[in-house]
Amino acid sequence: MGSWKSWWFDSVALVLAQFFVLHNDWFSDATTPPVPVLVSQVKTSYSFGKTFLGLDKCNACIGTSICKKFFKEEIRFENWLSPHLKLPPNYKKSYLGNYTNDAESWRPVIISRLLTKYQHELSDKKICTFLTKKKACSIENALRKTERFQKLVKADRLTPELVQKGLSTPLMRCPSQRLLDRIVRRYAEVGDAGSIYMKHFLEKDKLRLLYTLSINTHPVVLQIFPQGEGWPFPRYLGSCGRLIVTISTKPIKQFYNSLSGVAADVAYQLLYVTNALRTNDFRYFIYYNSVHEDMFGIFEDGHLFIADASTLGVIDRQEGYPPMNRQPKQKDIFSCLASDCDADLPSCDSVSEAQSFVMVCRDILPKLLAGKFLESPQKKLDRFLKLCSDGSLPDQEVIQAAIGIMDVLKMLRPCDPRFGYRYPECKYNQEH
C-alpha cells in the first residue's frame, strides 16, 4: 500500500511541475513565481527543469513552440532509452536526439542552443550590469524597459529602423523591408502567421523575435527560407526556451577522408549551393560571412544542406538596402548580446559577389579534394582551387574558377545508391 501511495504522489508532482513549465508565459511578473514544494519530490532523473531548457529566462528566449513534444516524450535525447536516465550535461551546445509524430517512426534530430551555456551566462550578466547596474536581475524585465523594445511594442510592422541600427547579427546588417516582412510573415513562434503586420504578436512574441535577431539568426533563416521550398537548409521543428530542434545531418568533416566519388559529389553540391544562394529567383543575395566545418551537413540520402545558418547575410537585389547603413551605428544592449559591443561590422557595400566562393575554396574544398583523383583532373582542380581561393582577384575570375571546378567534378560524380537524392537523374541498379 505504501508503494502505491508513493507512486501516486510522484505522478501528481510530475504533472504539476510540467504544467508550471508549459504555462510559464501566464506569468508576467518580474520575479518568477516559486516552484511548488511538491516538485522537490519528483525524481530528478526524469525532470527537464526550466533551467536546462532555458524557460527560466523566457521571454528573453527563442520560443515555446515545441515544449509539449519534450514533455510528451516525443523528442528524446539519443541516450534516453528509459525514463530513469538523467538529462545530458547542460554545458554542451548541441545534442543528438530523436523525434516522432506517431510514437512509432522516429527520425534523428539535433537539439541545440544558439549560444553555449557560458556565452548565455555572460550575455545575461551583461544585460544586468548594463541596464540595472546589478550582478543579477530579471533579464526579461530589463530588456522590456529598453528604448528599442518600447519602440517595437508600439510598431505594427518590423522596419529597418527598428532592427538594423546596432544589431550585430549578419542577417540584420543590410535588411530590406521585403526581407523583414518575410520574417514576420513566416515567424513560427506565433499563431496566425501570414501577415506582414505584427498585430497578432503579443509583447512576449516581439521580445522573443528581437532577442533571436540579436543573438543568432540561425532559426530565423530556417523559417524564412524553408527546406520545403527548395532552400538548402534543414527543417526547423521548433524551440523550447533556449533550445531549438532541427532535422539532423552529418557534418561535412566526416567526408574529408571519403572515396573520390563521394568527395566529388559533396564538393560539387557545396559549390552548387553556394552559387544558388547568390543567384536564386527570389533575388536575395545570400552570402557567407565565415565558414567552418560544422556549417555544412549531409543527409542520409547524400544531399548537402547548410546546417548552421548563423553566419549568413542577405542583401536584397530587388529592393537594395536602406541608406541608413552608411550612417553611424546606434548601439544599445541588443548590439552586445552575442558579441563585443565595440565590434564594427563591414558595410553592405563591402560584400563582394565572390566572397562565399573564396571562403569555400580556401577553407573547405582542399580538405575534400586534395590528392583524390587521377593526375589530369587533379591538376585541373588544383589550378582552379588556387584561383577560386584568391580574394585579391576580380570577382568574375573567382566565379569562373568555381564554375571550372564544378565542370570537372560533374564528370567525376558516380551514380549509385549512396546518392539517393539524385533520383531520377540517377536510375540505380537495385541489384548492387
Secondary structure, DSSP 8 states (H G I E B T S, - for coil): -HHHHHHHHHHHHHHHHHHHHHTGGG--SSS-----GGGGGS-GGG---HHHHTGGGTTSSSB-TTHHHHHTTSEEETT-SSTTS----TT-SEEEEEEESSSS-EEEEEEEESS-HHHHHHHHHHHHHHHTSSSS--HHHHHHTSHHHHHHHH-SS--HHHHTTT--SGGGSS--HHHHHHHHHH-TTSSS---SS-TT--HHHHHHHHHHHHH--HHHHHHHS-GGGT-SS--EEEEEBTEEEEE--EEGGGGTTS-HHHHHHHHHHHHHHHHHHHH-TT-EEEEES---TTSEEE-TTS-EEES--TTEEEEETTT---GGGGS-----GGGSSSS-TT-----GGG--TTHHHHHHHHHTHHHHHTT-S-HHHHHHHHHHHHHHT-TTS-HHHHHHHHHHHHHHHHHH---SGGGGGGTTTS---TT-
